[in-house]
Amino acid sequence: MTPRLDLSEWLGKDSRTGTPVVVTMENSSYSLVEIDGSEIPSFQSMDKTRGKNAKQFTWVLLLKAHRAVGCVAWLAAGTWALLGAIKKRFICWKESSQEGENFGKSKLLFRFLRGLLVLSLVTLAFEMIAYWNKWHFQRPNLNVAENLHIPEVTEIRGLMHTAYITWLSFRADYIAYLIQALSNFCVVLFMIQSLDRMILCFGCFWIKFKKIKPRIEGNPFKSDDLEGSGYEYPMVLIQIPMCNEREVYEQSISAICQIDWPKDRLLIQVLDDSDDENIMLLIKAEVSKWIQRGIKIVYRHRLVRTGYKAGNLNSAMSCDYIKDYEFVAIFDADFQPNPDFLKQTVPHFKGNPELGLVQTRWSFVNKDENLLTRLQNINLCFHFEVEQQVNGVFLNFFGFNGTAGVWRIKALENSGGWLERTTVEDMDIAVRAHLNGWKFIFLNDVKVLCEVPESYEAYRKQQHRWHSGPMHLFRICLPDIITSKISIWKKANLVLLFFLLRKLILPFYSFTLFCVILPLTMFVPEAELPAWVICYIPVLMSFLNILPAPKSFPFIVPYLLFENTMSVTKFNAMVSGLFKLGSSYEWVVTKKAGRSSESDLLAAAERDSKPLSHPQLLRGVSESELMELNKLKELQPAAPNIKKANKIYKKELALALLLLTAAVRSLLSAQGIHFYFLLFQGVTFLVVGLDLIGEQIS
């Protein structure tokens, strides 16, 4: 006979019947009574529903089991995809190893990180052995060293145990003090930089509250002199420096040629430093097209291409006709100003002879393209909304952004013009103009469309130049700052805030504190970082950074982790610029994708709907160039779409393994916040190191 499965006890049913039983204990103060629930109506109704509850409970179990299986399958698929991506990255890396980037002296940082990783792995293995053999003692306190229990000679069990005890004594007596001292120093720098950021945010809030902004008095273009109706329009020069900008040259030249300004009082210079003859020919044809439409535009190409962008601008300013112009506006090749750009900027110079620069804000057409562009948008919104605006209102000084600005030509000439000594010629000319007494204003309401890098490789190279150049410039400009005639407060602002705090201290403490000291404290627990340094203050600072871009609030955690990841590149760049290493004078043109806004696409479609005849359109191009251009246009659609091979970034991968190793070690000490921070930060480094951010996995 098949045995019957009785679940009555498991489901809480009571199959017993009979009269109630009273059990009297020896203590007469109380008694226990067993009641037969079948005789009570309320319990009877409950019994009827328990069968249904058992079925529901079974379905709940099945649903949870289904979810668990789905979760395991999802994790397995994700792990398999990640391993496949890692395999592809290493294959591509080996194939392109001969064409890889030239690290030069930056290999020192990678060797340091690799050595730190090897030591951490050895230490972790040592700690695991001690843990499983129960040699692991309570977490010691650096301030109370006597609390660390060191076993007596009779307690020592073998050579390995002796080595572990020696390691405990050595790290408590020597290593912990050094790490704790460096940690305290970085925490002080961290608090100073956080205070500076809070002051900037308060200044931005005050500007918004008081509605402070540069204003144009009256209508500067309305002349009282009836015979000189065009007198109020000064002579303006527009320069477009570019180098091999195939993707963006057309939309940039098109947008600038449509600026609303009298044609006889405007000249556009296309300063082409391209070394690709095909691109040169295409740009010449675009310039010729706008010449036929009545635009005063010239094409310039240097035979001797030295000095990068500074050399290009300096060469253009040496033309004889420059003396007829009063102002110069500069736009990089991916910038697309609105037609009223000059009418919103040039009038600020009227009646203000000390004003040397009017800088406008950038706006990004591809800010929502991927996670990388969203994180860049957060940083740049804070830079313009807070840093540039506050410094412009209260100090009349900030770093020129290199584009989307209008200079008084007299200010450029008075400050020595464009110099080729650094890769940050924009910051160089701004500092020298400030030392000569010129004032700057920032227009937060005037925005110019441009692009941000969409790949990590392009963004990394851009950030390297932006952080190595200022330190190189600081070495050069420090004697000039000290001997200048500006006030002591302006000197202090330049040296302490503009250069040291925001260009040197920020990348130094970010890398040292979160990428070196934090994992080390997991292996040397006598030195520790408090939770408010690791979690609370960084989250608060990230929240302040996101305030100018409130739609990016859901990305606050990725932003915090990614900024710590970028500290490796910024620290390496800062060191190379400060000590004038090989990569401090390295200029790589940031790769553009040629994105356009919806309004630009509609305007381009409207222009193309009424094309000029082909021979008339290219009348300024020679016959041979026209034939080559036609060949290029015929071959252009058939050009293969070559996908860029993803790279392996060794420093980021080394730090990923170091942080993940420290996360495993933190489990032995039961440090929750430290574990989660190290885990998430290590995964972020892994994602960036495998070039999985900003691009699709290929």
C-alpha positions as CSV (number, residue, x, y, z in Angstrom):
1,M,0.0,0.0,0.0
2,T,1.3,3.4,-0.9
3,P,2.2,5.4,2.2
4,R,0.2,8.5,2.8
5,L,2.0,11.9,3.1
6,D,0.6,13.6,6.1
7,L,1.2,17.4,6.0
8,S,-1.3,18.3,8.7
9,E,1.4,19.0,11.3
10,W,3.4,21.1,8.8
11,L,0.4,23.1,7.8
12,G,-0.7,23.7,11.3
13,K,-3.8,21.5,11.3
14,D,-4.7,19.6,14.5
15,S,-6.4,16.3,13.7
16,R,-6.9,15.3,17.3
17,T,-10.4,15.2,18.8
18,G,-11.7,14.8,22.3
19,T,-12.4,16.8,25.4
20,P,-10.2,19.6,26.6
21,V,-7.3,18.5,28.8
22,V,-6.1,20.5,31.8
23,V,-2.5,20.1,32.9
24,T,-1.9,21.5,36.3
25,M,1.7,22.4,37.1
26,E,3.3,22.1,40.5
27,N,3.2,25.8,40.8
28,S,-0.4,26.6,41.7
29,S,-0.1,30.2,40.5
30,Y,-1.0,29.2,36.8
31,S,-2.2,26.3,34.7
32,L,-2.0,25.4,30.9
33,V,-5.2,24.5,29.1
34,E,-5.4,22.7,25.8
35,I,-8.5,23.7,23.9
36,D,-10.1,21.7,21.1
37,G,-10.4,24.3,18.3
38,S,-13.0,22.2,16.4
39,E,-15.6,23.2,18.9
40,I,-15.1,27.0,18.4
41,P,-16.7,28.6,15.3
42,S,-13.9,31.1,14.6
43,F,-11.4,28.3,14.5
44,Q,-13.6,26.2,12.3
45,S,-13.7,28.9,9.6
46,M,-10.0,29.2,9.8
47,D,-9.6,25.4,9.2
48,K,-11.6,25.7,6.0
49,T,-9.3,28.2,4.4
50,R,-6.1,26.4,5.3
51,G,-6.3,24.1,2.3
52,K,-6.5,27.1,0.0
53,N,-3.5,28.7,1.9
54,A,-1.5,25.6,1.3
55,K,-2.0,25.8,-2.5
56,Q,-1.2,29.5,-2.4
57,F,2.0,28.8,-0.4
58,T,3.0,26.1,-3.0
59,W,2.5,28.6,-5.9
60,V,4.6,31.2,-4.0
61,L,7.4,28.7,-3.6
62,L,7.2,27.8,-7.3
63,L,7.3,31.5,-8.2
64,K,10.3,32.2,-6.0
65,A,12.0,29.2,-7.4
66,H,11.3,30.4,-10.9
67,R,12.8,33.9,-10.1
68,A,15.8,32.3,-8.5
69,V,16.5,30.2,-11.6
70,G,16.0,33.2,-13.8
71,C,18.4,35.3,-11.6
72,V,21.0,32.5,-11.8
73,A,20.6,32.3,-15.6
74,W,20.9,36.0,-15.9
75,L,24.1,36.0,-13.8
76,A,25.5,33.2,-15.8
77,A,24.7,34.9,-19.1
78,G,26.2,38.2,-17.9
79,T,29.3,36.4,-16.7
80,W,29.7,34.6,-20.0
81,A,29.3,37.8,-21.9
82,L,31.8,39.6,-19.7
83,L,34.3,36.8,-20.2
84,G,33.8,36.8,-23.9
85,A,34.3,40.6,-24.0
86,I,37.5,40.2,-21.9
87,K,38.8,37.6,-24.4
88,K,38.0,39.9,-27.4
89,R,39.8,42.8,-25.6
90,F,42.9,40.8,-25.0
91,I,43.0,39.5,-28.6
92,C,42.6,43.0,-30.0
93,W,45.2,44.3,-27.5
94,K,47.7,41.7,-28.6
95,E,47.1,42.3,-32.2
96,S,47.6,46.1,-31.8
97,S,50.4,45.9,-29.2
98,Q,52.9,47.1,-31.8
99,E,50.7,50.2,-32.4
100,G,49.9,50.8,-28.8
101,E,50.3,54.0,-27.0
102,N,53.8,55.1,-26.0
103,F,53.7,55.2,-22.2
104,G,57.2,56.7,-21.8
105,K,57.9,57.5,-18.2
106,S,54.3,57.0,-17.3
107,K,55.2,53.3,-17.0
108,L,56.5,54.1,-13.6
109,L,52.9,54.5,-12.3
110,F,51.9,51.2,-13.8
111,R,54.9,49.5,-12.3
112,F,54.0,51.0,-8.9
113,L,50.4,49.8,-9.2
114,R,51.5,46.3,-10.4
115,G,53.9,46.0,-7.4
116,L,51.1,47.1,-5.0
117,L,48.8,44.5,-6.5
118,V,51.3,41.7,-6.1
119,L,51.9,42.7,-2.4
120,S,48.2,42.8,-1.8
121,L,47.7,39.4,-3.2
122,V,50.5,37.9,-1.2
123,T,49.2,39.7,2.0
124,L,45.7,38.4,1.3
125,A,46.9,34.8,0.9
126,F,48.8,35.2,4.2
127,E,45.7,36.7,5.9
128,M,43.5,33.9,4.6
129,I,45.9,31.2,6.0
130,A,45.9,33.0,9.3
131,Y,42.1,33.3,9.3
132,W,41.5,29.6,8.7
133,N,44.1,28.6,11.3
134,K,42.4,31.0,13.8
135,W,45.5,33.2,14.1
136,H,43.4,36.2,13.1
137,F,43.0,38.4,16.2
138,Q,40.7,41.3,16.9
139,R,41.1,44.4,14.8
140,P,43.8,46.5,16.5
141,N,43.6,50.1,17.4
142,L,46.5,52.4,16.3
143,N,46.0,54.7,19.3
144,V,45.9,51.8,21.8
145,A,48.7,49.6,20.5
146,E,48.8,47.5,23.7
147,N,45.4,46.1,22.8
148,L,47.1,44.0,20.1
149,H,47.6,40.6,21.6
150,I,50.9,39.1,20.5
151,P,51.1,35.4,21.4
152,E,53.8,34.2,23.8
153,V,56.6,31.8,22.7
154,T,54.6,28.8,24.0
155,E,51.6,29.8,21.8
156,I,53.5,29.9,18.5
157,R,52.6,27.0,16.2
158,G,55.2,26.6,13.5
159,L,57.3,28.8,11.1
160,M,54.3,30.2,9.3
161,H,52.7,31.3,12.6
162,T,56.0,33.0,13.5
163,A,56.1,34.9,10.2
164,Y,52.5,36.1,10.7
165,I,53.3,37.4,14.2
166,T,56.4,39.2,12.8
167,W,54.2,40.8,10.1
168,L,51.7,41.9,12.7
169,S,54.4,43.6,14.8
170,F,56.1,45.2,11.8
171,R,52.9,46.7,10.3
172,A,51.8,48.0,13.7
173,D,55.1,49.6,14.5
174,Y,56.2,51.0,11.1
175,I,53.8,50.8,8.2
176,A,50.6,51.8,10.0
177,Y,52.0,55.2,11.2
178,L,53.2,56.1,7.7
179,I,49.8,55.2,6.1
180,Q,47.9,57.0,8.8
181,A,50.0,60.1,8.4
182,L,49.5,60.2,4.7
183,S,45.8,59.4,5.1
184,N,45.4,62.4,7.6
185,F,47.2,64.7,5.1
186,C,44.9,63.7,2.2
187,V,41.8,64.0,4.4
188,V,42.9,67.6,5.2
189,L,43.3,68.3,1.5
190,F,40.0,66.7,0.8
191,M,38.2,68.9,3.4
192,I,39.9,72.1,2.0
193,Q,38.8,71.2,-1.5
194,S,35.3,70.3,-0.3
195,L,35.1,73.7,1.4
196,D,36.2,75.5,-1.8
197,R,33.5,73.6,-3.7
198,M,30.8,74.6,-1.1
199,I,31.9,78.2,-1.3
200,L,31.6,78.1,-5.1
201,C,28.1,76.6,-4.8
202,F,27.1,79.3,-2.3
203,G,28.4,82.0,-4.7
204,C,26.3,80.4,-7.5
205,F,23.2,80.4,-5.3
206,W,23.8,84.1,-4.4
207,I,24.1,84.9,-8.1
208,K,20.8,83.2,-8.8
209,F,19.1,84.7,-5.8
210,K,20.2,88.3,-6.6
211,K,19.9,87.7,-10.4
212,I,23.4,89.0,-11.1
213,K,24.6,88.8,-14.6
214,P,26.3,91.0,-17.2
215,R,23.8,93.2,-19.0
216,I,23.8,95.2,-22.2
217,E,22.7,98.8,-21.6
218,G,20.1,100.0,-24.2
219,N,20.3,99.0,-27.9
220,P,24.0,99.3,-28.9
221,F,23.2,98.9,-32.6
222,K,20.8,101.9,-32.8
223,S,22.9,104.9,-34.0
224,D,21.8,108.5,-33.3
225,D,23.9,109.5,-36.3
226,L,21.7,109.1,-39.4
227,E,24.6,109.3,-41.7
228,G,26.5,106.6,-40.0
229,S,24.0,103.8,-39.5
230,G,26.8,101.2,-39.6
231,Y,29.1,102.8,-37.1
232,E,28.0,100.8,-34.2
233,Y,29.1,97.5,-35.8
234,P,32.8,97.0,-35.0
235,M,35.1,95.0,-37.3
236,V,35.1,91.4,-36.1
237,L,37.3,88.5,-37.1
238,I,36.2,84.9,-36.7
239,Q,38.8,82.1,-36.6
240,I,38.1,78.4,-37.0
241,P,41.2,76.4,-36.2
242,M,40.9,72.7,-37.3
243,C,43.1,69.7,-38.0
244,N,41.8,66.7,-40.0
245,E,38.2,67.4,-38.9
246,R,36.4,65.5,-41.6
247,E,33.3,64.8,-39.5
248,V,32.5,68.3,-38.4
249,Y,34.1,70.9,-40.7
250,E,31.0,71.3,-42.9
251,Q,28.5,72.0,-40.1
252,S,30.8,74.3,-38.3
253,I,31.6,76.5,-41.3
254,S,28.0,76.5,-42.2
255,A,26.8,77.7,-38.8
256,I,29.5,80.4,-38.6
257,C,28.8,81.7,-42.1
258,Q,25.2,82.3,-41.0
259,I,26.1,84.6,-38.1
260,D,24.0,87.8,-38.3
261,W,26.6,90.6,-38.8
262,P,27.2,93.1,-41.6
263,K,29.2,91.3,-44.3
264,D,31.5,94.2,-44.9
265,R,32.5,94.2,-41.2
266,L,33.1,90.5,-40.7
267,L,35.9,88.2,-41.9
268,I,36.0,84.4,-41.3
269,Q,39.4,82.6,-41.3
270,V,39.4,78.8,-41.8
271,L,42.7,77.8,-40.3
272,D,43.3,74.3,-41.6
273,D,46.2,72.4,-40.2
274,S,45.2,69.1,-41.8
275,D,47.9,66.8,-43.2
276,D,45.3,64.7,-45.2
277,E,45.1,66.1,-48.7
278,N,41.6,64.7,-49.2
279,I,40.3,66.6,-46.2
280,M,42.1,69.8,-47.3
281,L,40.3,69.6,-50.6
282,L,36.9,69.1,-49.1
283,I,37.4,72.1,-46.7
284,K,38.6,74.3,-49.6
285,A,35.4,73.3,-51.6
286,E,33.2,74.2,-48.6
287,V,34.9,77.6,-48.3
288,S,34.5,78.2,-52.0
289,K,30.8,77.4,-51.7
290,W,30.3,80.1,-49.1
291,I,32.4,82.6,-51.0
292,Q,29.9,82.3,-53.9
293,R,27.1,83.1,-51.5
294,G,28.7,86.4,-50.7
295,I,30.4,85.5,-47.4
296,K,33.8,87.1,-46.7
297,I,35.7,83.9,-45.8
298,V,39.3,82.8,-46.5
299,Y,41.1,79.5,-46.3
300,R,44.6,79.3,-44.7
301,H,46.9,76.3,-44.6
302,R,50.4,76.4,-42.9
303,L,53.3,74.9,-44.7
304,V,55.2,74.6,-41.4
305,R,52.9,73.1,-38.8
306,T,54.5,73.8,-35.4
307,G,53.0,74.8,-32.1
308,Y,49.7,72.9,-32.6
309,K,46.7,75.2,-32.1
310,A,48.7,78.1,-30.6
311,G,51.0,78.1,-33.7
312,N,48.0,78.0,-36.0
313,L,46.3,81.0,-34.3
314,N,49.6,82.9,-34.0
315,S,50.3,82.4,-37.7
316,A,46.8,83.7,-38.6
317,M,47.2,86.8,-36.4
318,S,50.4,87.8,-38.3
319,C,48.4,88.7,-41.5
320,D,48.5,92.4,-42.5
321,Y,44.8,92.9,-42.6
322,I,44.4,92.0,-38.9
323,K,45.1,95.6,-37.9
324,D,41.8,96.6,-39.3
325,Y,39.8,94.4,-36.9
326,E,39.0,95.2,-33.3
327,F,37.7,91.8,-32.0
328,V,38.3,88.2,-32.7
329,A,35.9,85.3,-32.0
330,I,37.4,81.8,-31.9
331,F,35.4,78.5,-32.5
332,D,36.8,75.0,-32.6
333,A,35.8,72.8,-35.5
334,D,32.8,71.2,-33.8
335,F,31.2,74.4,-32.5
336,Q,28.0,75.7,-34.0
337,P,27.1,79.2,-32.7
338,N,23.6,80.7,-33.1
339,P,23.2,83.5,-35.7
340,D,22.9,86.1,-32.9
341,F,26.1,85.1,-31.2
342,L,28.1,88.3,-32.0
343,K,25.1,90.5,-31.1
344,Q,24.9,88.9,-27.7
345,T,28.7,89.2,-27.0
346,V,30.4,92.1,-28.8
347,P,28.1,94.8,-27.2
348,H,29.6,94.0,-23.7
349,F,32.8,95.6,-24.9
350,K,31.2,99.0,-25.5
351,G,32.0,101.5,-22.8
352,N,34.2,99.0,-21.0
353,P,37.8,99.5,-22.2
354,E,39.3,97.2,-19.5
355,L,37.3,94.2,-20.8
356,G,39.5,91.8,-22.7
357,L,37.4,88.6,-23.0
358,V,33.8,87.6,-23.2
359,Q,33.4,83.8,-22.7
360,T,30.1,81.9,-23.4
361,R,28.8,78.6,-22.3
362,W,29.0,75.2,-24.1
363,S,25.9,73.1,-24.8
364,F,26.2,69.5,-26.0
365,V,24.3,67.9,-28.9
366,N,25.3,64.4,-27.8
367,K,25.0,64.6,-24.0
368,D,22.5,61.7,-23.9
369,E,24.4,59.5,-26.4
370,N,25.7,57.1,-23.7
371,L,26.7,56.9,-20.0
372,L,30.1,58.5,-20.7
373,T,28.6,61.6,-22.3
374,R,26.0,61.9,-19.5
375,L,28.8,61.9,-16.9
376,Q,30.8,64.4,-18.9
377,N,27.8,66.7,-19.0
378,I,27.6,66.7,-15.2
379,N,31.2,67.8,-14.9
380,L,31.0,70.5,-17.6
381,C,27.7,71.9,-16.4
382,F,29.2,72.4,-12.9
383,H,32.3,74.0,-14.5
384,F,30.3,76.6,-16.5
385,E,27.4,77.1,-14.2
386,V,29.4,77.3,-11.0
387,E,33.1,77.8,-11.5
388,Q,33.2,80.0,-14.5
389,Q,30.2,82.1,-13.5
390,V,31.2,82.7,-9.9
391,N,34.8,83.6,-10.8
392,G,33.6,85.9,-13.6
393,V,31.2,87.7,-11.3
394,F,33.3,88.1,-8.2
395,L,36.9,88.0,-9.6
396,N,36.6,89.1,-13.3
397,F,39.0,86.2,-14.0
398,F,38.7,82.6,-15.1
399,G,40.4,80.3,-17.5
400,F,39.6,80.9,-21.2
401,N,38.0,77.7,-22.6
402,G,39.8,78.0,-25.9
403,T,36.7,78.4,-28.0
404,A,33.2,80.1,-28.0
405,G,34.8,83.3,-26.8
406,V,35.4,86.9,-28.1
407,W,38.8,88.6,-27.4
408,R,39.7,92.2,-27.8
409,I,42.6,92.0,-30.2
410,K,44.4,94.8,-28.2
411,A,44.3,92.5,-25.1
412,L,45.9,89.6,-27.0
413,E,48.7,91.8,-28.4
414,N,49.2,93.5,-25.0
415,S,49.6,90.1,-23.3
416,G,52.2,88.7,-25.8
417,G,49.9,86.9,-28.2
418,W,49.6,83.2,-28.7
419,L,52.6,81.3,-27.3
420,E,53.6,77.7,-28.3
421,R,55.2,76.8,-24.9
422,T,52.3,74.6,-23.6
423,T,49.4,72.6,-24.8
424,V,46.9,74.8,-22.9
425,E,47.4,78.0,-25.0
426,D,43.9,79.2,-23.9
427,M,44.8,79.1,-20.2
428,D,48.2,80.6,-20.9
429,I,46.8,83.7,-22.7
430,A,44.2,84.1,-20.0
431,V,46.7,84.2,-17.1
432,R,49.0,86.6,-19.0
433,A,46.0,88.9,-19.8
434,H,45.0,88.8,-16.1
435,L,48.5,89.7,-15.0
436,N,48.3,92.7,-17.4
437,G,45.1,94.0,-15.8
438,W,42.4,92.8,-18.3
439,K,39.0,91.8,-17.1
440,F,36.8,88.9,-18.2
441,I,33.1,88.3,-18.1
442,F,31.2,85.0,-18.5
443,L,27.8,84.8,-20.2
444,N,25.9,81.8,-18.8
445,D,22.8,82.5,-20.9
446,V,24.6,82.4,-24.3
447,K,25.2,78.8,-25.3
448,V,27.1,77.4,-28.3
449,L,26.5,73.8,-29.5
450,C,29.4,71.4,-29.5
451,E,30.3,67.7,-28.8
452,V,31.7,65.8,-26.0
453,P,33.9,62.7,-26.7
454,E,31.8,59.6,-27.0
455,S,34.6,57.1,-26.5
456,Y,36.7,56.6,-23.4
457,E,39.9,56.7,-25.5
458,A,39.2,60.2,-26.8
459,Y,38.0,61.4,-23.4
460,R,41.1,60.0,-21.7
461,K,43.5,61.8,-24.1
462,Q,41.5,65.0,-23.7
463,Q,41.7,64.9,-19.9
464,H,45.4,64.1,-20.0
465,R,46.0,67.3,-22.0
466,W,43.7,69.3,-19.8
467,H,45.5,68.3,-16.6
468,S,49.2,68.1,-17.8
469,G,49.1,71.5,-19.5
470,P,48.1,73.5,-16.4
471,M,50.9,72.1,-14.3
472,H,53.4,72.7,-17.1
473,L,52.1,76.3,-17.3
474,F,52.3,76.7,-13.6
475,R,56.1,75.9,-13.7
476,I,56.5,78.6,-16.3
477,C,54.2,81.3,-15.0
478,L,55.0,81.2,-11.3
479,P,57.9,83.7,-11.5
480,D,55.7,86.1,-13.6
481,I,52.9,85.8,-11.1
482,I,55.1,86.6,-8.1
483,T,56.8,89.6,-9.8
484,S,53.5,91.0,-11.4
485,K,51.9,94.3,-10.3
486,I,48.5,92.8,-9.4
487,S,47.3,92.8,-5.8
488,I,48.4,90.2,-3.3
489,W,44.9,88.7,-3.2
490,K,44.8,88.1,-6.9
491,K,48.3,86.5,-6.7
492,A,47.0,84.2,-3.9
493,N,43.9,83.3,-5.9
494,L,46.1,82.4,-8.9
495,V,48.7,80.4,-7.1
496,L,46.6,78.7,-4.2
497,L,43.2,78.3,-5.8
498,F,43.5,78.4,-9.6
499,F,46.6,76.3,-9.9
500,L,47.4,74.4,-6.7
501,L,44.0,73.5,-5.2
502,R,42.0,72.9,-8.4
503,K,44.7,71.6,-10.7
504,L,47.2,69.8,-8.4
505,I,45.6,69.0,-5.1
506,L,42.3,67.6,-6.5
507,P,43.8,64.8,-8.7
508,F,46.5,64.1,-6.0
509,Y,44.2,63.4,-3.1
510,S,41.6,61.7,-5.3
511,F,44.0,59.1,-6.5
512,T,46.1,58.8,-3.3
513,L,43.1,58.6,-0.9
514,F,40.7,56.4,-2.8
515,C,42.9,54.3,-5.0
516,V,46.0,53.7,-2.8
517,I,45.4,54.5,0.9
518,L,41.9,53.0,1.1
519,P,42.9,49.5,-0.2
520,L,46.1,49.6,2.0
521,T,44.1,50.2,5.1
522,M,42.3,46.8,4.5
523,F,45.7,45.1,4.8
524,V,47.0,47.3,7.5
525,P,43.9,47.7,9.8
526,E,45.8,49.7,12.4
527,A,45.4,52.6,10.0
528,E,41.9,53.4,9.0
529,L,39.7,55.8,7.1
530,P,36.4,56.8,8.7
531,A,33.2,56.1,6.9
532,W,32.4,59.8,6.5
533,V,35.5,60.2,4.3
534,I,34.7,57.2,2.2
535,C,30.9,57.7,1.8
536,Y,29.1,60.7,3.2
537,I,31.3,63.7,2.2
538,P,31.9,62.3,-1.4
539,V,28.2,61.7,-1.9
540,L,27.5,65.3,-0.6
541,M,30.1,66.7,-3.1
542,S,28.7,64.6,-5.9
543,F,25.2,66.0,-5.1
544,L,26.5,69.5,-5.3
545,N,28.2,68.8,-8.6
546,I,24.9,67.5,-10.0
547,L,22.8,70.5,-9.0
548,P,23.5,72.4,-12.2
549,A,22.3,69.4,-14.2
550,P,19.3,68.1,-12.1
551,K,18.2,65.7,-14.8
552,S,21.4,63.7,-14.1
553,F,20.5,63.0,-10.5
554,P,19.9,59.3,-11.1
555,F,23.6,59.0,-12.2
556,I,25.0,60.3,-8.9
557,V,26.5,57.0,-7.9
558,P,28.1,56.2,-11.3
559,Y,29.4,59.8,-11.4
560,L,31.1,59.4,-8.0
561,L,32.7,56.1,-9.0
562,F,33.7,57.3,-12.5
563,E,35.4,60.4,-11.1
564,N,37.5,58.3,-8.8
565,T,38.4,56.1,-11.8
566,M,39.5,59.2,-13.8
567,S,41.7,60.2,-11.0
568,V,44.3,57.8,-12.3
569,T,44.6,59.6,-15.7
570,K,44.4,63.0,-14.1
571,F,47.1,62.2,-11.5
572,N,49.4,60.7,-14.2
573,A,48.9,63.8,-16.3
574,M,49.4,66.2,-13.4
575,V,52.7,64.5,-12.5
576,S,53.9,64.5,-16.1
577,G,53.1,68.2,-16.5
578,L,54.6,69.2,-13.1
579,F,57.9,67.4,-13.7
580,K,57.9,68.1,-17.5
581,L,57.9,64.4,-18.6
582,G,57.6,63.4,-22.2
583,S,53.7,63.3,-22.4
584,S,53.3,66.8,-21.0
585,Y,53.7,68.3,-24.5
586,E,51.5,65.8,-26.3
587,W,48.6,67.0,-28.3
588,V,46.1,64.6,-29.8
589,V,43.1,66.0,-31.6
590,T,39.9,64.9,-29.9
591,K,37.9,62.6,-32.1
592,K,34.5,63.9,-33.1
593,A,31.4,62.1,-34.3
594,G,29.8,64.9,-36.3
595,R,26.6,65.1,-34.3
596,S,24.0,67.8,-35.2
597,S,21.0,69.1,-33.4
598,E,17.5,68.7,-34.8
599,S,17.3,72.4,-35.8
600,D,20.6,72.1,-37.6
601,L,19.5,69.1,-39.6
602,L,16.3,70.9,-40.6
603,A,18.2,74.1,-41.6
604,A,20.7,72.0,-43.7
605,A,17.8,70.2,-45.5
606,E,16.2,73.6,-46.3
607,R,19.5,74.9,-47.7
608,D,20.1,71.8,-49.8
609,S,16.6,71.9,-51.2
610,K,17.7,74.9,-53.3
611,P,21.2,74.1,-54.4
612,L,23.3,76.2,-56.7
613,S,24.5,74.8,-60.0
614,H,27.6,72.6,-59.5
615,P,30.0,74.6,-61.8
616,Q,28.9,77.9,-60.3
617,L,29.1,76.6,-56.7
618,L,32.8,75.6,-57.1
619,R,34.0,78.4,-59.2
620,G,36.8,79.2,-56.9
621,V,38.3,75.7,-57.2
622,S,40.7,74.7,-59.9
623,E,39.7,72.2,-62.6
624,S,42.2,69.5,-61.2
625,E,40.9,70.0,-57.7
626,L,37.3,69.7,-58.9
627,M,38.1,66.4,-60.6
628,E,39.7,65.1,-57.4
629,L,36.8,66.3,-55.4
630,N,34.3,64.5,-57.7
631,K,36.3,61.3,-57.3
632,L,36.3,61.7,-53.5
633,K,32.5,62.2,-53.4
634,E,32.0,59.1,-55.6
635,L,34.2,57.0,-53.4
636,Q,32.8,58.3,-50.1
637,P,29.6,56.3,-50.0
638,A,31.5,53.1,-50.8
639,A,34.0,53.6,-48.0
640,P,33.9,50.7,-45.5
641,N,32.6,51.3,-42.0
642,I,35.6,50.3,-40.0
643,K,34.8,49.6,-36.3
644,K,37.3,50.9,-33.8
645,A,39.0,48.1,-31.8
646,N,38.5,48.5,-28.1
647,K,41.6,48.8,-26.0
648,I,43.0,47.4,-22.8
649,Y,44.0,50.0,-20.2
650,K,46.5,48.4,-17.9
651,K,46.6,50.9,-15.1
652,E,42.8,50.8,-14.7
653,L,42.8,47.0,-14.7
654,A,45.6,46.8,-12.1
655,L,43.7,49.1,-9.9
656,A,40.5,47.1,-10.4
657,L,42.2,43.9,-9.2
658,L,43.8,45.8,-6.3
659,L,40.5,47.2,-5.1
660,L,38.7,43.9,-5.5
661,T,41.4,42.1,-3.6
662,A,41.0,44.7,-0.8
663,A,37.3,44.1,-0.9
664,V,37.8,40.4,-0.2
665,R,40.2,41.3,2.7
666,S,37.6,43.7,4.2
667,L,35.2,40.7,4.6
668,L,37.5,39.3,7.2
669,S,37.2,42.5,9.2
670,A,33.4,42.8,8.7
671,Q,33.7,46.4,7.4
672,G,30.4,46.8,5.5
673,I,30.8,50.3,4.0
674,H,34.4,49.7,3.0
675,F,33.5,46.4,1.4
676,Y,30.7,47.8,-0.8
677,F,32.7,50.9,-1.8
678,L,35.8,48.8,-2.7
679,L,33.6,46.3,-4.6
680,F,31.7,49.0,-6.7
681,Q,34.8,51.0,-7.3
682,G,36.7,47.9,-8.4
683,V,34.0,46.9,-10.8
684,T,34.0,50.5,-12.2
685,F,37.7,50.3,-12.8
686,L,37.2,46.9,-14.5
687,V,34.5,48.3,-16.8
688,V,36.7,51.3,-17.7
689,G,39.9,49.2,-18.0
690,L,38.2,46.9,-20.5
691,D,36.8,49.9,-22.5
692,L,33.2,48.9,-21.8
693,I,32.1,52.4,-21.1
694,G,31.0,54.8,-23.8
695,E,30.8,52.2,-26.6
696,Q,29.0,49.1,-27.5
697,I,30.8,45.9,-27.0
698,S,32.3,44.8,-30.3
